[in-house]
Structure formats: structure tokens, C-alpha cells
Amino acid sequence: MIKLKCAGCKKAEGITVVCSMFGATSFALCDKCLREGREDYRNMVNYISGAGHWPQDINDIYQAEVRRQLKLHGVPEEVFKFEVERAIAEEQAFISELCAGKVDLADVMEGEF
């Protein structure tokens, strides 16, 4: 049996698997983090970076939820913005390498990239 840890605080007790409001993914939360409505921070960065730049490309509803999540995670908005921009740059670099034939798609599918 797989032992899950909370995506919010890393506890291993009282775990529930939940779906995210930031894309089609799920993750584990302990009872406390579930009551708070926490999201997996890394997933939130990835989801927002796929939608655009923070905050100018993100609608008001998601901006409000991201800011609520940042408070729960104790992450300053400037750090989140930096991480979103870094994720965008990494994705653009990957796509450039893929288009230039520097990355074999078979390796990506096998998880070797």
C-alpha cells in the first residue's frame, strides 16, 4: 500500500485524496489542510504558468484564490510571480529544444527528459 503525505504540510495521518481547482489533477491532504481548502503549491504554479503571466493574464476569481493559497502556504506574491515566470521560461525552452530536434519525444514519453 502506498503511504501518502499531505501536499500542504507533509503529515502522513488523516489523509484524503482530493481534486484540484487548478487543473485536472488530484493530491493528498490531511484533515486540517482539507478544512482550510489548501491546494498543492507546485500544481498551482504549473497551472497558472500554463494560463499566462501572473497576475496580468489571470482572471480576478483565480487571482483571489491564488492570493488566499499564498497566505496558507506562507509564500510572498513576488516569489510566486518569479516561480510562474521560471516555469514559463522552462516550458518555452523545452518546446524550442523539441522543435529543434534536440529532444527525442520518445524519451519524454518514457520520463527520461
Order of alpha helices (4+ residues) and beta strands (2+ residues): beta-beta-alpha-alpha-alpha-alpha-alpha
